[in-house]
Amino acid sequence: MSPPPAPRMNLRTSRRTTLGVALAGVAVLAGCDLGDPGADDPPSGPGPSAAPDDPDAGLVEDVAADVAATLLLVESVRRRHNGLRRPLAELARVHEAHLEVLGSSRPSGRRPPRAGSSADAMATLRAREQRHQRLLVDRAVAAESGRLARLLGSMSAAVAQQLTVLPEERG
């Protein structure tokens, strides 16, 4: 008599597991030091929005303004569409953290465009987030400071991750 067959394990990977592994990979890469530790910036040097003679100061201001405008849209969509408050909460927190690390304040004044339905709002928001993520990549490449480039690259990765978990637009 032969032994019973071994039970088959279901090796399906959930979305959370996939994202967790991806985030762990980003965290590992973010912790990697490429080259000489003191070659780009001294570790005790000022933050991203430091001195006015900093060659990256305009770039930081540009990124901070874009983060603020994007956060304003996220908050507007959350206020207008109750069903999107919870799904967009983490996205808002990501942008708030980005503003904080850039040394910038919360958005003010400007009103984002109105979108009628929640599907229209999500389509507008998704397009805005994609533009914002591309801007972060472009500015990371343009940054003269290696530390700022790594920060902007990390911010871009965070936005890209949030794009993967945004609710789908439904008409």
Backbone bond lengths (Angstrom), bond angles and torsions (degrees), N, CA, C in turn:
res aa  C-N    CA-C-N  psi(-1)  N-CA   C-N-CA  omega(-1)  CA-C   N-CA-C  phi
1 M - - - 1.429 - - 1.531 108.91 -
2 S 1.318 116.76 129.97 1.466 120.48 -178.73 1.538 109.88 -88.13
3 P 1.311 115.35 150.74 1.474 119.10 -179.97 1.531 110.26 -67.29
4 P 1.330 116.85 153.10 1.462 119.75 178.97 1.524 110.18 -63.12
5 P 1.332 116.79 149.92 1.474 118.59 -179.76 1.533 110.36 -64.08
6 A 1.308 114.32 146.87 1.471 120.08 179.12 1.530 108.82 -67.62
7 P 1.331 116.56 142.16 1.466 118.51 179.75 1.527 110.21 -63.98
8 R 1.323 115.60 141.13 1.473 121.10 178.12 1.515 109.12 -83.22
9 M 1.273 114.01 135.77 1.461 118.77 177.33 1.520 108.67 -92.01
10 N 1.296 115.80 135.90 1.455 120.90 175.86 1.527 107.99 -83.49
11 L 1.304 116.86 114.12 1.458 121.56 -174.70 1.527 112.51 -101.08
12 R 1.305 117.26 29.65 1.467 119.57 177.89 1.523 109.07 -68.54
13 T 1.283 115.36 140.52 1.448 120.74 179.54 1.512 109.24 -102.89
14 S 1.322 115.65 129.20 1.455 119.43 179.58 1.520 110.11 -79.88
15 R 1.306 115.80 164.97 1.456 121.96 178.14 1.527 110.00 -61.71
16 R 1.345 116.31 -40.85 1.460 120.14 179.78 1.519 111.52 -64.28
17 T 1.321 116.50 -41.63 1.458 119.86 179.39 1.519 109.91 -63.66
18 T 1.318 116.53 -44.34 1.460 120.96 179.79 1.521 110.44 -61.14
19 L 1.331 116.98 -46.65 1.460 120.17 179.17 1.522 111.35 -65.63
20 G 1.330 116.60 -38.26 1.459 119.88 178.32 1.510 111.97 -61.85
21 V 1.319 116.35 -43.85 1.460 120.73 178.23 1.523 110.11 -64.77
22 A 1.331 116.51 -41.79 1.464 120.19 178.96 1.520 110.90 -63.05
23 L 1.325 117.10 -43.68 1.466 120.57 179.29 1.522 111.14 -65.78
24 A 1.328 116.57 -38.21 1.462 119.56 177.06 1.528 109.91 -62.19
25 G 1.329 116.23 -40.05 1.462 119.89 177.09 1.514 112.23 -62.93
26 V 1.338 115.96 -42.30 1.468 120.07 177.99 1.522 109.90 -63.90
27 A 1.345 116.67 -41.30 1.464 120.02 179.61 1.524 110.90 -62.83
28 V 1.329 116.88 -41.18 1.463 120.56 178.56 1.518 109.98 -64.09
29 L 1.342 116.21 -45.43 1.462 119.22 179.83 1.520 111.78 -65.92
30 A 1.318 117.08 -37.11 1.462 120.31 179.36 1.521 110.68 -65.05
31 G 1.319 116.45 -29.63 1.454 120.24 179.52 1.518 113.23 -81.60
32 C 1.307 117.10 -13.41 1.459 120.60 -179.69 1.516 110.25 -70.73
33 D 1.305 116.10 145.05 1.445 120.72 176.90 1.510 107.50 -108.43
34 L 1.308 115.86 119.00 1.452 120.67 -179.45 1.519 109.07 -93.26
35 G 1.279 117.04 103.22 1.453 120.31 177.28 1.513 112.39 92.43
36 D 1.332 114.99 -160.84 1.456 123.42 -178.59 1.524 110.55 -67.62
37 P 1.350 119.01 126.86 1.456 121.01 -174.88 1.526 113.61 -58.42
38 G 1.303 119.19 -31.04 1.457 119.82 -178.06 1.509 113.63 -101.77
39 A 1.319 118.29 7.44 1.461 120.87 -173.57 1.518 113.14 -68.06
40 D 1.317 118.58 -41.64 1.460 120.72 -176.83 1.517 112.59 -83.31
41 D 1.299 116.01 -59.32 1.452 122.46 -174.51 1.513 108.67 -141.56
42 P 1.302 116.98 146.71 1.462 117.04 173.18 1.519 109.35 -68.42
43 P 1.341 118.55 138.67 1.454 120.77 -176.18 1.517 113.45 -60.57
44 S 1.333 117.85 -27.23 1.453 119.52 -179.52 1.513 111.80 -93.77
45 G 1.307 118.02 9.33 1.464 122.47 -178.56 1.504 112.53 -67.28
46 P 1.314 116.44 171.19 1.462 121.06 -178.58 1.513 112.11 -67.32
47 G 1.314 115.00 162.78 1.465 122.23 -178.66 1.505 112.10 -72.27
48 P 1.351 117.26 -174.30 1.449 122.61 -174.56 1.514 114.71 -61.68
49 S 1.330 119.15 -29.89 1.463 119.87 -175.95 1.520 110.40 -108.47
50 A 1.317 116.76 52.55 1.450 121.56 -170.29 1.527 113.85 -84.92
51 A 1.286 116.49 -116.94 1.458 123.69 -169.86 1.523 112.74 -71.29
52 P 1.350 116.16 148.96 1.464 119.24 179.08 1.521 112.78 -66.92
53 D 1.350 118.52 -23.68 1.458 120.27 178.45 1.523 112.24 -86.19
54 D 1.305 116.84 4.74 1.457 122.61 177.57 1.531 108.66 -65.57
55 P 1.337 117.89 125.80 1.469 119.26 -179.17 1.530 113.43 -64.03
56 D 1.324 117.48 -18.37 1.458 121.48 -179.83 1.527 113.00 -97.45
57 A 1.329 118.14 3.38 1.470 121.18 -175.65 1.530 111.42 -59.18
58 G 1.320 117.50 -44.76 1.471 120.62 179.10 1.517 111.50 -64.66
59 L 1.315 116.25 -37.35 1.455 121.38 178.54 1.526 110.32 -64.39
60 V 1.334 117.20 -42.56 1.459 121.52 179.02 1.523 109.77 -64.04
61 E 1.333 117.56 -42.43 1.463 121.04 178.43 1.528 110.57 -61.79
62 D 1.325 116.63 -42.17 1.464 121.96 179.09 1.524 110.93 -61.35
63 V 1.321 116.13 -46.26 1.465 120.83 179.98 1.526 110.32 -65.52
64 A 1.327 117.13 -43.92 1.466 120.67 -179.78 1.528 110.74 -61.28
65 A 1.327 117.66 -40.92 1.470 120.49 178.05 1.524 110.88 -64.24
66 D 1.326 116.95 -38.69 1.462 120.10 179.26 1.528 111.26 -69.56
67 V 1.322 117.41 -39.74 1.464 120.80 176.82 1.525 109.10 -62.06
68 A 1.336 116.46 -44.87 1.469 120.45 -178.87 1.527 111.23 -62.21
69 A 1.327 117.15 -43.22 1.466 120.24 179.09 1.531 111.36 -65.44
70 T 1.311 116.25 -38.20 1.461 120.35 179.13 1.528 110.21 -67.95
71 L 1.318 116.75 -42.91 1.463 120.75 177.35 1.528 110.89 -62.26
72 L 1.313 116.93 -38.85 1.462 120.73 178.23 1.528 110.53 -59.40
73 L 1.323 116.74 -42.44 1.467 120.32 178.00 1.526 110.82 -65.24
74 V 1.326 117.20 -45.00 1.472 120.84 179.59 1.525 109.66 -58.35
75 E 1.329 116.81 -47.27 1.463 120.06 -179.51 1.524 111.93 -64.65
76 S 1.310 116.54 -37.01 1.459 120.48 178.49 1.528 111.08 -64.28
77 V 1.325 117.18 -44.77 1.464 121.49 179.10 1.528 109.36 -64.39
78 R 1.310 117.85 -40.05 1.465 120.92 178.97 1.525 111.33 -63.66
79 R 1.329 117.03 -38.62 1.471 120.31 179.51 1.523 111.88 -69.66
80 R 1.321 117.14 -40.09 1.466 121.04 -174.11 1.521 113.66 -81.43
81 H 1.316 117.78 -22.85 1.463 121.20 -174.80 1.535 108.74 -128.24
82 N 1.323 115.45 96.41 1.472 120.98 -176.43 1.517 112.59 -55.11
83 G 1.320 117.76 -35.92 1.453 120.72 -178.76 1.523 113.36 -67.62
84 L 1.324 117.79 -12.28 1.461 121.15 -179.11 1.530 112.66 -105.01
85 R 1.326 117.35 -0.84 1.471 119.96 -178.18 1.526 111.89 -58.50
86 R 1.307 116.54 -53.78 1.475 119.71 -178.24 1.522 112.29 -69.15
87 P 1.351 118.64 -45.35 1.473 117.35 -178.51 1.535 113.61 -62.68
88 L 1.325 117.80 -24.20 1.464 120.24 -177.82 1.529 113.17 -102.03
89 A 1.329 117.21 2.21 1.467 120.57 -177.52 1.530 111.65 -62.32
90 E 1.317 117.39 -44.62 1.468 120.02 -178.46 1.527 110.89 -67.30
91 L 1.315 117.58 -36.72 1.460 121.29 177.39 1.529 109.82 -61.46
92 A 1.323 117.01 -43.35 1.470 120.45 177.38 1.525 110.24 -61.80
93 R 1.341 117.70 -42.45 1.468 120.72 179.34 1.528 111.66 -63.17
94 V 1.316 116.87 -37.28 1.470 120.25 178.53 1.529 109.73 -62.20
95 H 1.326 116.87 -47.24 1.464 119.78 -179.29 1.536 111.28 -66.61
96 E 1.327 117.34 -36.99 1.470 120.06 177.07 1.526 110.50 -62.56
97 A 1.324 116.66 -42.35 1.464 120.71 178.11 1.528 110.69 -63.88
98 H 1.319 117.02 -38.18 1.462 120.54 179.02 1.522 110.62 -65.21
99 L 1.328 117.03 -41.95 1.462 119.47 176.82 1.524 110.87 -61.60
100 E 1.310 115.90 -41.50 1.461 120.23 -179.29 1.528 111.10 -62.60
101 V 1.328 116.99 -46.88 1.460 119.68 -177.69 1.531 111.35 -67.89
102 L 1.324 117.00 -26.19 1.463 120.44 176.84 1.527 111.91 -83.34
103 G 1.334 116.51 -5.68 1.454 120.24 179.01 1.513 112.53 74.87
104 S 1.312 117.06 28.44 1.461 121.82 -177.48 1.520 110.04 -111.03
105 S 1.318 114.96 162.90 1.460 119.53 -179.72 1.524 110.76 -94.16
106 R 1.312 114.36 172.34 1.463 120.82 179.50 1.524 109.96 -65.17
107 P 1.330 116.64 157.99 1.465 120.04 -178.98 1.522 111.43 -66.50
108 S 1.312 114.71 155.14 1.459 118.79 177.57 1.521 109.71 -147.96
109 G 1.314 113.76 165.79 1.451 121.58 167.99 1.506 117.78 71.10
110 R 1.302 118.04 -74.84 1.465 121.20 -170.41 1.516 111.84 -62.02
111 R 1.310 114.69 140.52 1.461 120.88 177.24 1.520 108.64 -101.81
112 P 1.333 116.80 129.44 1.461 119.45 176.75 1.530 109.79 -72.67
113 P 1.323 117.01 161.90 1.469 119.48 179.25 1.520 110.80 -64.02
114 R 1.323 116.07 145.84 1.465 120.83 178.21 1.522 109.50 -82.44
115 A 1.299 114.03 140.12 1.462 120.53 173.52 1.515 106.38 -120.28
116 G 1.324 117.74 132.79 1.452 122.11 -174.35 1.517 114.05 -62.43
117 S 1.295 117.01 -74.01 1.462 121.53 -176.03 1.531 110.43 -85.99
118 S 1.320 115.53 166.94 1.463 118.86 177.14 1.535 110.53 -65.96
119 A 1.330 116.77 -31.18 1.473 119.49 177.11 1.524 110.36 -65.76
120 D 1.344 117.14 -42.41 1.466 120.44 176.77 1.529 110.61 -63.64
121 A 1.331 115.08 -41.79 1.463 119.84 179.73 1.526 110.69 -61.76
122 M 1.326 117.08 -43.63 1.462 120.34 179.89 1.529 111.65 -67.03
123 A 1.320 116.87 -37.25 1.472 119.61 177.80 1.530 110.05 -64.02
124 T 1.326 116.52 -43.53 1.461 121.35 178.46 1.526 110.13 -64.08
125 L 1.319 116.12 -44.79 1.460 120.99 -179.35 1.528 111.25 -64.32
126 R 1.312 117.05 -44.44 1.468 120.61 179.87 1.536 110.57 -60.46
127 A 1.332 116.99 -44.38 1.467 120.64 179.07 1.531 110.39 -62.72
128 R 1.325 117.38 -40.38 1.468 121.95 -179.87 1.527 109.98 -66.19
129 E 1.326 116.98 -43.38 1.463 120.70 179.32 1.531 111.02 -63.71
130 Q 1.322 117.32 -38.43 1.468 120.52 178.54 1.531 110.57 -65.22
131 R 1.340 117.15 -42.89 1.475 120.14 176.66 1.526 110.25 -62.37
132 H 1.327 115.79 -42.12 1.460 120.40 -179.60 1.538 110.92 -63.31
133 Q 1.308 116.26 -43.45 1.463 120.11 179.59 1.535 110.80 -62.89
134 R 1.325 117.47 -41.14 1.479 120.71 177.30 1.528 111.03 -64.65
135 L 1.346 117.13 -39.14 1.458 120.52 178.28 1.527 110.19 -61.84
136 L 1.334 117.10 -42.07 1.459 120.25 178.65 1.526 111.17 -60.98
137 V 1.317 116.93 -41.23 1.474 120.62 177.91 1.526 109.66 -63.69
138 D 1.332 116.83 -47.02 1.470 120.64 -179.24 1.528 111.44 -60.60
139 R 1.325 116.67 -42.55 1.469 120.19 -178.46 1.530 110.96 -72.36
140 A 1.319 117.36 -31.04 1.472 119.64 175.42 1.524 110.05 -63.39
141 V 1.311 116.71 -40.15 1.459 120.93 178.56 1.528 110.47 -68.50
142 A 1.320 117.46 -36.28 1.461 122.00 -177.02 1.522 113.58 -79.42
143 A 1.323 118.09 -18.77 1.467 121.02 -175.50 1.527 111.33 -63.36
144 E 1.323 115.77 137.57 1.460 120.17 176.60 1.522 111.25 -81.80
145 S 1.321 116.04 -31.06 1.456 121.54 179.66 1.531 109.52 -82.01
146 G 1.307 115.85 127.26 1.457 119.51 177.01 1.514 112.16 -63.80
147 R 1.322 116.05 -36.54 1.458 120.33 179.42 1.530 110.78 -65.68
148 L 1.327 117.57 -42.24 1.460 121.09 177.46 1.529 110.51 -66.24
149 A 1.318 116.95 -40.14 1.467 120.32 177.94 1.526 110.78 -59.84
150 R 1.331 116.72 -43.00 1.466 119.91 178.15 1.525 111.06 -65.25
151 L 1.323 117.12 -40.29 1.461 121.15 178.74 1.528 110.28 -61.97
152 L 1.320 116.92 -47.92 1.464 120.32 -179.37 1.527 111.41 -66.08
153 G 1.315 116.92 -36.12 1.466 120.11 175.36 1.515 111.39 -63.34
154 S 1.319 115.98 -40.31 1.461 120.48 177.42 1.525 110.69 -66.28
155 M 1.318 117.19 -40.89 1.462 120.91 177.57 1.530 110.17 -62.45
156 S 1.312 116.55 -41.30 1.461 121.03 177.86 1.522 111.16 -61.37
157 A 1.329 116.22 -41.94 1.464 120.23 178.69 1.526 110.79 -63.95
158 A 1.329 117.39 -38.36 1.463 120.81 179.08 1.525 111.04 -64.42
159 V 1.326 116.21 -42.56 1.472 119.91 178.67 1.526 109.98 -66.62
160 A 1.324 117.30 -41.44 1.473 120.30 178.44 1.522 110.49 -60.76
161 Q 1.328 117.31 -40.45 1.464 120.81 178.19 1.516 110.33 -63.83
162 Q 1.322 117.50 -42.49 1.466 120.88 179.33 1.528 111.20 -65.14
163 L 1.319 117.04 -33.75 1.464 119.96 176.73 1.525 111.74 -61.51
164 T 1.329 116.49 -32.91 1.469 118.82 -178.27 1.515 112.21 -71.26
165 V 1.324 118.06 -22.11 1.467 119.91 -177.47 1.529 113.21 -108.74
166 L 1.329 116.91 7.06 1.470 118.85 176.17 1.523 109.72 -63.81
167 P 1.326 116.06 144.12 1.485 118.39 176.85 1.526 110.20 -62.00
168 E 1.313 115.57 148.57 1.449 121.55 177.28 1.523 110.08 -72.30
169 E 1.335 115.35 146.88 1.460 119.88 175.60 1.517 108.49 -75.42
170 R 1.304 115.31 131.30 1.477 120.05 177.33 1.518 108.19 -127.71
171 G 1.304 115.56 129.92 1.460 120.63 -178.74 1.437 112.48 -84.23
